[in-house]
Amino acid sequence: MNVFYKMSYRVGFHPWEDLAHHKPFADALMGLFEREERGKEPPYGKALDLGCGQATWGVPLARRGWQVTGVDNVPKAVARAQEHIREAGVDIRAVVGDVTHDLESAVGSGYDLVVDTGTFHGLNPEQRLAMGREVTAITSRNATLILDCFAPRNRGPLPRGCTRGDVEEAFPDWVITDVVDADTDPDPVAKAFKFSEVFYRLSRAPQPADR
């Protein structure tokens, strides 16, 4: 998938960056953000946008009152993010980093919210397990993780998707609290590739001392 994304940004093909303008998807994701903010006042805490692209979701998170870092392993995507951040006039750090290796050195730790709108479901099984370890290492005890995942299917160079079991295996220290339909009105391309896209909301499982 890394080669696919590098080539996509090289030729200017990045339709996932347009999802902020697709109301069904954007509304579902904003609803999950609102859940994390309910009963609180900004600043809400540290948020990490995994596979941030041009900071499509990092910018609205920052505007809502989160302290945001975006990370992507495609340098051209990070450059687009930095340009978008400057144009938006928000305070976001965008860095190059690998979600499967040494993530903490790139982004630090103590994150209360982690958002992934397309990274996990494109990884192979070993990479998913590695991402799970890396994300767990950089999050707070009460953190929330939001994963956008396609249903599993062979889609050629596109993300292969994943099952709920894949998510649970990669994040054994977390519990899935909600599964939300990510797109109630998919476009023709999404229908053709049978994305069947959902958001998994995960929370860190209580530690033994908490029980």
C-alpha positions in Angstrom: 0.0 0.0 0.0 2.9 2.4 0.6 3.9 2.2 -3.0 0.3 2.8 -4.1 0.0 5.9 -1.9 3.3 7.3 -3.0 2.4 6.8 -6.7 -1.1 8.3 -6.0 0.3 11.5 -4.6 2.9 11.7 -7.3 0.2 11.7 -10.0 -2.3 13.8 -8.0 -4.8 11.0 -7.3 -6.1 11.2 -3.7 -9.9 11.0 -3.7 -9.9 10.2 0.0 -9.1 13.8 0.6 -12.5 14.8 -0.8 -14.4 12.9 1.9 -14.8 16.1 4.0 -17.3 17.2 1.2 -19.2 13.9 1.3 -21.8 14.7 3.8 -22.8 11.2 4.9 -19.2 10.2 5.7 -18.3 13.6 7.2 -21.4 13.7 9.4 -20.8 10.2 10.8 -17.2 11.1 11.7 -18.1 14.4 13.2 -20.7 12.6 15.3 -18.0 10.4 16.7 -15.8 13.5 17.4 -18.8 15.1 19.2 -19.1 12.0 21.4 -15.5 12.5 22.7 -16.2 16.2 23.4 -19.5 15.8 25.2 -19.6 17.2 28.7 -16.1 18.8 28.3 -14.7 22.2 27.4 -11.8 22.8 24.9 -9.0 22.2 24.8 -10.1 18.5 24.7 -6.7 16.9 24.7 -4.1 15.5 22.2 -5.4 14.0 19.0 -3.4 12.0 16.4 -4.5 11.8 12.8 -2.9 8.6 11.4 -2.3 8.6 7.6 -3.3 12.2 7.7 -2.9 13.0 3.9 -3.5 16.7 3.6 -4.8 16.9 7.1 -8.4 16.6 5.9 -9.6 15.7 9.4 -6.8 17.2 11.4 -7.9 20.7 10.5 -11.5 20.3 11.7 -10.2 18.6 14.8 -8.0 21.5 15.6 -10.8 24.0 14.9 -12.9 22.1 17.4 -10.4 22.5 20.1 -8.0 19.5 19.9 -4.2 19.6 20.0 -3.5 17.8 16.8 -0.6 16.0 15.2 -0.8 14.4 11.8 1.5 11.7 10.6 1.9 10.1 7.2 4.6 8.0 5.6 4.3 9.7 2.2 6.4 12.9 2.3 4.4 14.5 -0.5 1.2 14.0 1.6 2.8 15.7 4.6 3.8 18.6 2.4 0.2 18.9 1.3 -0.9 18.8 4.9 1.5 21.6 5.9 0.2 23.8 3.1 -3.4 23.1 4.0 -2.6 23.9 7.7 -1.0 27.2 6.8 -4.0 28.1 4.6 -6.5 27.1 7.4 -4.6 29.1 10.0 -4.7 26.4 12.6 -2.0 25.0 14.9 -1.2 21.4 13.8 2.1 19.5 13.6 2.4 17.3 10.5 5.3 14.9 10.4 6.6 11.9 8.3 6.4 8.7 10.3 5.5 5.0 10.1 2.5 3.7 12.0 4.1 0.2 12.2 7.6 1.2 13.5 9.0 3.6 16.0 5.9 5.8 15.9 6.6 7.4 19.3 9.8 9.0 18.0 7.8 10.8 15.3 4.8 11.9 17.2 5.4 11.6 20.9 2.9 10.0 23.3 -0.1 10.8 25.6 -2.8 10.9 22.9 -6.4 10.9 24.0 -7.9 10.4 20.6 -6.5 8.6 17.6 -8.2 8.8 14.2 -7.4 6.5 11.2 -9.5 7.1 8.1 -7.8 4.5 5.9 -4.5 3.1 7.1 -5.2 0.0 9.1 -7.4 -1.8 6.5 -4.7 -1.5 3.9 -2.0 -3.2 6.0 -1.1 -6.9 5.9 -1.6 -9.0 9.1 1.9 -8.5 10.5 1.7 -4.8 9.9 -1.7 -4.6 11.6 -0.3 -6.2 14.7 2.6 -3.8 14.7 0.3 -0.8 14.3 -1.7 -2.0 17.2 1.4 -2.2 19.4 2.6 1.3 18.3 -0.8 3.0 18.8 -1.2 1.4 22.2 2.2 2.6 23.2 1.5 6.3 22.4 -2.0 6.6 23.9 -3.3 7.5 27.3 -5.1 5.1 29.6 -8.5 6.5 28.7 -7.9 7.0 25.0 -10.4 6.5 22.1 -9.4 5.1 18.7 -11.6 5.6 15.6 -10.8 3.2 12.7 -12.4 3.6 9.3 -12.4 0.2 7.6 -13.7 -1.4 4.4 -15.2 -4.9 4.5 -12.6 -7.5 3.4 -12.4 -8.0 -0.4 -9.8 -8.3 -3.2 -9.8 -4.8 -4.7 -6.5 -4.9 -6.6 -4.2 -2.0 -5.5 -7.0 -0.6 -3.2 -7.1 -1.4 0.5 -8.0 -5.1 1.1 -10.3 -4.3 4.0 -10.5 -6.1 7.3 -12.9 -7.9 9.7 -13.9 -7.0 13.2 -11.8 -10.0 14.3 -8.7 -8.4 12.6 -9.3 -5.2 14.6 -9.7 -7.1 17.9 -6.6 -9.2 17.3 -4.5 -6.1 16.6 -5.8 -4.2 19.6 -6.1 -6.7 22.5 -5.9 -4.0 25.1 -8.9 -2.2 23.7 -12.6 -2.9 23.4 -14.9 -2.1 20.5 -17.7 0.0 21.9 -19.5 1.0 18.6 -19.6 0.1 15.0 -21.1 3.0 12.9 -22.0 2.9 9.2 -19.4 5.3 7.6 -21.3 6.0 4.4 -25.1 5.7 4.2 -25.1 7.1 0.6 -22.0 5.6 -1.1 -21.1 7.0 -4.6 -21.0 4.7 -7.6 -17.3 3.9 -7.2 -17.8 2.8 -3.5 -20.8 0.7 -4.6 -18.8 -0.9 -7.4 -15.9 -1.9 -5.1 -18.3 -2.9 -2.3 -16.5 -0.9 0.3 -19.2 -1.6 3.0 -17.4 1.0 5.1 -17.7 1.3 8.9 -16.2 3.2 11.8 -15.0 1.1 14.7 -14.8 3.1 17.9 -12.4 1.5 20.5 -11.6 2.4 24.1 -8.7 1.3 26.1 -9.7 -1.7 28.2 -9.6 -1.2 32.0 -6.4 -2.2 33.6 -6.5 -4.8 36.5 -6.1 -2.1 39.1 -9.2 -0.3 37.8 -11.5 -3.3 38.4 
